[in-house]
């Protein structure tokens, strides 16, 4: 009976360990994906600000040239 209990306990621990491993890997990947997405958003915002700044400069130049 004890050998059977030991096998059951080993099986349960193996399944729980594998599940924990999968959860940890999933969280790491989710964090990485979120970081990459956030970095891309920052780049887009900076690019839009750069375009906005350049269009403001062009308007100022047009006004001063008149």
Buried (B, 14 or more C-beta within 10 A) or exposed (E): EEEEEEEEEEEEEEEEEEEEEEEEEEEEEEEEEEEEEEEEEEEEEEEEEEEEEEEEEEEEEEEEEE
